[in-house]
Amino acid sequence: MSEQTNQVKFNVPKLFGRWDVVGIDIKNKGLARYLNLSPTYIPHSYGRHVSSRFGKESVHVVERLTNDMMRHGRMGGRKEIAMGIVYQAFSIIEAKTGKNPVEVLVKAIENSIILEGTTRIIHGGIRYRVAVDISPMRQLDLALRNLTEGARAAAKSSPKPIDECLADEIIAASENDARSFAIHAKHEEEQIAMAAR
């Protein structure tokens, strides 16, 4: 009887009430600080991070994906619609792969991060590119941006809805498939950086 009273059970919230985010392994240790996978029911911080420096690192990674879906144009400022798209995409990922979609998203991000980029240097009136390392926060920003841009480009040129295109892009990036826009953008940027060394 005393053992039962001493044990306290905590209900860890699942993402959207369906997917568990506890115990997801992040293989890239440089990204571990910036890939926030704290347990939450709805990934919405209401912009609390805006006024603090490097506040983006405390924002849930699924919320950052949702925010990247709200690019300028028809989706600008429509967070509820963007969250619905991400939810439907996660449902499609779970149906197609049989895995936790948050885990598939983390794998897709790790596969599509760009390690080396280029910057433009002006010296004596001549402009040329120099290879530079990219910080982990920018790596995560670029990976999420490329995943969502690939989904938007695929939805624009096909009759499939945006949530299916986002699911296909995340699955392709998690499998390191060359058909993924994010993987293609990563290889292209790293080849340009290798040539600029």
KAUR-V70046 format. One record per pair of residues at least 4 apart in sequence whose ideal C-beta (glycine too) atoms are under 7 Angstrom apart, sorted by sequence separation. I is the first residue (numbers start at 1). J is the second residue. D is the distance in whole Angstrom. If there is no record, write none. Layout:
I J D
I J D
This chain:
1 5 7
2 6 6
3 7 7
14 18 6
15 19 5
31 35 5
45 49 6
59 63 5
61 65 7
62 66 6
63 67 6
64 68 7
65 69 7
71 75 6
72 76 5
78 82 6
79 83 6
80 84 7
81 85 7
82 86 7
83 87 6
84 88 6
85 89 6
86 90 6
87 91 7
88 92 7
89 93 6
90 94 6
91 95 6
92 96 6
93 97 6
99 103 6
100 104 7
101 105 6
102 106 7
103 107 7
104 108 6
105 109 6
106 110 6
107 111 6
108 112 6
109 113 7
134 138 5
135 139 7
136 140 7
137 141 6
138 142 6
139 143 6
140 144 6
141 145 6
142 146 6
143 147 6
144 148 6
145 149 6
146 150 6
147 151 7
148 152 6
149 153 6
150 154 6
151 155 6
152 156 6
153 157 7
154 158 6
160 164 5
162 166 6
163 167 6
164 168 6
165 169 6
166 170 6
167 171 6
168 172 6
169 173 6
170 174 6
171 175 6
180 184 7
181 185 6
182 186 6
183 187 7
184 188 6
185 189 6
186 190 6
187 191 6
188 192 7
189 193 6
190 194 6
191 195 7
192 196 6
14 19 6
26 31 6
50 55 6
59 64 5
70 75 5
71 76 7
99 104 6
122 127 5
134 139 5
155 160 6
160 165 5
172 177 4
178 183 6
14 20 5
15 21 5
26 32 5
49 55 3
69 75 6
70 76 6
75 81 7
155 161 7
177 183 7
178 184 7
49 56 6
70 77 6
75 82 6
94 101 5
97 104 6
120 127 6
121 128 6
155 162 4
172 179 5
173 180 4
176 183 6
70 78 6
93 101 4
172 180 4
26 35 6
49 58 6
70 79 6
120 129 6
121 130 5
173 182 5
12 22 6
49 59 5
155 165 4
173 183 6
90 101 4
93 104 5
118 129 4
119 130 6
151 162 6
154 165 4
169 180 6
70 82 5
118 130 7
169 181 6
24 37 6
66 79 7
69 82 4
118 131 6
119 132 5
169 182 7
45 59 6
118 132 7
151 165 4
154 168 7
116 131 6
117 132 6
151 166 4
154 169 7
21 37 5
66 82 5
69 85 6
22 39 6
43 60 4
66 83 5
69 86 7
116 133 6
117 134 5
21 39 6
45 63 6
116 134 7
151 169 5
43 62 4
44 63 6
115 134 7
150 169 4
40 60 6
43 63 4
66 86 5
114 134 6
36 57 7
65 86 6
36 58 6
38 60 6
147 169 6
34 57 5
36 59 6
43 66 7
147 170 6
17 41 6
33 57 6
36 60 5
37 61 6
62 86 6
15 40 7
36 61 6
114 139 6
13 39 5
35 61 5
113 139 4
147 173 6
12 39 5
13 40 6
113 140 7
13 41 4
15 43 7
114 142 5
153 181 6
113 143 5
150 180 6
109 140 7
112 143 5
150 181 3
149 181 6
150 182 6
109 143 5
112 146 6
109 144 7
112 147 7
146 181 6
147 182 5
146 182 4
108 147 6
143 182 6
146 185 5
62 102 7
65 105 7
15 62 6
112 173 5
108 170 5
111 173 5
131 193 4
111 174 6
105 170 6
108 173 4
111 176 5
131 196 5
104 170 6
108 174 4
130 196 6
131 197 5
104 171 7
107 174 4
129 196 4
104 174 5
112 182 4
16 87 6
19 90 7
35 106 6
92 163 7
96 167 7
112 183 6
92 164 6
111 183 7
114 186 5
117 189 6
89 163 5
93 167 5
97 171 6
112 186 5
116 190 6
118 192 6
88 163 4
92 167 4
96 171 6
114 189 5
115 190 7
118 193 5
68 144 5
114 190 6
117 193 6
68 145 6
85 162 6
89 166 4
93 170 6
116 193 4
24 102 6
85 163 5
89 167 4
93 171 6
118 196 5
24 103 5
31 110 7
65 144 6
69 148 5
20 100 7
26 106 6
57 137 7
64 144 6
68 148 4
19 100 6
21 102 5
56 137 7
85 166 6
89 170 7
19 101 6
24 106 6
28 110 5
31 113 7
19 102 5
27 110 6
65 148 7
15 102 6
34 136 5
34 137 5
31 136 5
35 140 7
30 136 5
34 140 5
31 139 7
31 140 6
